[in-house]
Amino acid sequence: MKKSIRERNEEALLNSDVTGKILEEAVKFHGHLGPFLILGLKAGLFANKILGKDYFEVYTTVETRPYPPFSCVLDGIQIATGCTMGKRNIKLRKGEHLIITFTRGRKWLKISLKDKVLSDLKDMNSREESENKANILINQPSLPLLH
C-alpha cells in the first residue's frame, strides 16, 4: 500500500538522526555542542529528505531570537543543508519562537519547535548543562520535538 505524504514526512522526521561525521563537523564549525545546534541539524536533515539536498537551490528562513543560544540553530542548518550566509540562501528574522522555512523551487517545508521544548531550553546556566541537553536531543527522535 502506498504511503501518504504525511506518513512519508513523519517517517523522514523520525529518521532525521544526528550521528557520526555530521555531528563532528557541526561541533567543529560551531565551536561546542549545544541543543540549538542539534535542533538545526535535525531540521536540516529532515528538509534534505523532503526537498532534496542542493547547495544552491534550497533557501532557508529562520525566525527566532537573534542571539545565542537561539541563533545557534543557524549553524546546524548550514552544516546539514549547505545553505550559508555567504551564498545568502539562509536568513535570520527576529521572532519569539523557532520557525524554520525551507524552500526549493515551488516546494516548501515549514518546521517549528514545540513550545514545551523551547521553554525547556530557555534557562541553561552553564556549558555543561547545554551539552547535557544537546546529548539528550541527539538521542531523541525528531518527531516529538518539531511540528
N, C-alpha and C positions, 0 to 999 in steps of 0.2 A: 504494500500500500504506500502511495506517495505521501510524503510528509508535507504539512502546511508550511507556509513561510514562517509563521510564529514558532512552530515546532523546530524548524531548522535554526532559527535565530536563538531559541533557548538552548538548543544543543551546542551551538557555537559559543554561546556565553558560558555554558558550563565547562567547556573545554578551552577557555582562554587562560591557560596555566602559564605562570611566570616561573621559569626554571633555567638552570644552567647558564649558557653563554649570554643570553639576552639580559638576564639579571646581573651578571658580572659586568657587562658593557654599561648598563644603566647606572650602576653604583659608581663605576669609574668616571663616567661622564658627569654625574650629578655631585659626586663627592662624598656621599654617605647613603646609607639605607634608610628610607623613611616611608611611611604609609602612603603619602600622596604620590610618590614616585611609583609605588606598586600599583596604585589605582590608575595612574596614567598608562602604565604598561598593559594592564588588563583591558582597559578601554581601547587602547590602540590595537592590541592583538585581536580583539573582538571585531573591530572595524575592518581590519585586514581580511578576516574570514568572510565578512558580509559584502564588502565593497571591492575586495582585492587590493593587494598592496601595490602602490605606484608612487614613486618618489616625487612625481611632478603633477599628477592629475588629482590627487587627493588633497582637499583643503579642510582645515580644522579650525573651528572657533571654540574657545574655552571661555565660559562665563563663570567667574569665581572671584574671590577676594584677590586683589592684585599684589599680594605679598606672601612670603613663606609663612606657614608651610603649605598653604592652599595652592599657590602658584607653582609649587614643585611638581604638580601633575603634568605641567607642560614638558618637563624633561622626560618623563616616562613616555608620553605620547610621541615626542620627537624620536626617541630610540626605537619604539615599536613600529612607527609608520613611515619614518623618513621625512615627515613634514618638518621644516625648520624655519626659524625666524629669518635666516639669511635668504631663503627662497621666497619668503613672505607667503608661505602656504599654511601658516599657523598664526592665529591671532588670539590675543587675550582681551576680553571685555570684562569690565568690572561688574560683579554680581554678588549676591549674598549666598547663593547655593553653589553647587558644582554641576554645570550642564555643559556637555561636550557635543558639538555637532560636526559630523564628518560628512563631506560632500565629494562625490566623484561623478562628474557629468550631471545627469538628471537624477541620479540616486543620492539619497542622503540617509543618515542614521543619526538619531539624537539619543544620547545616553545621559542619564542623570544619576547622581549619587543619592541613595536613600537618605532622608533627613536624619534618621536614627544613627546611621553610620557616620555622617558628618558631625553630629553632636558628640559622638564618642571620640572623635579625633580632634576636637577643638582644643582641649586642655591638656597638651603634652608639656611637661615641665622639664624634661631632660632628653638628651640624645639617646640614652639607654631606653627610656620609655618609648621614644619614637621608633627605635629599632625593634623593640618587642612588639609593638603594634604592627609594624611592617611585616615581621615574621608570621604573625597571626594571619594577616591578609594574604600573604604568599600562599599559605596552605588552605585558604578558604575558597570555595567555588565563587565565581563572579556573580552568579545569578542572585544570591541573597543581598549583594552589595549594590548592584546597579539596576536601573529600570529605564 
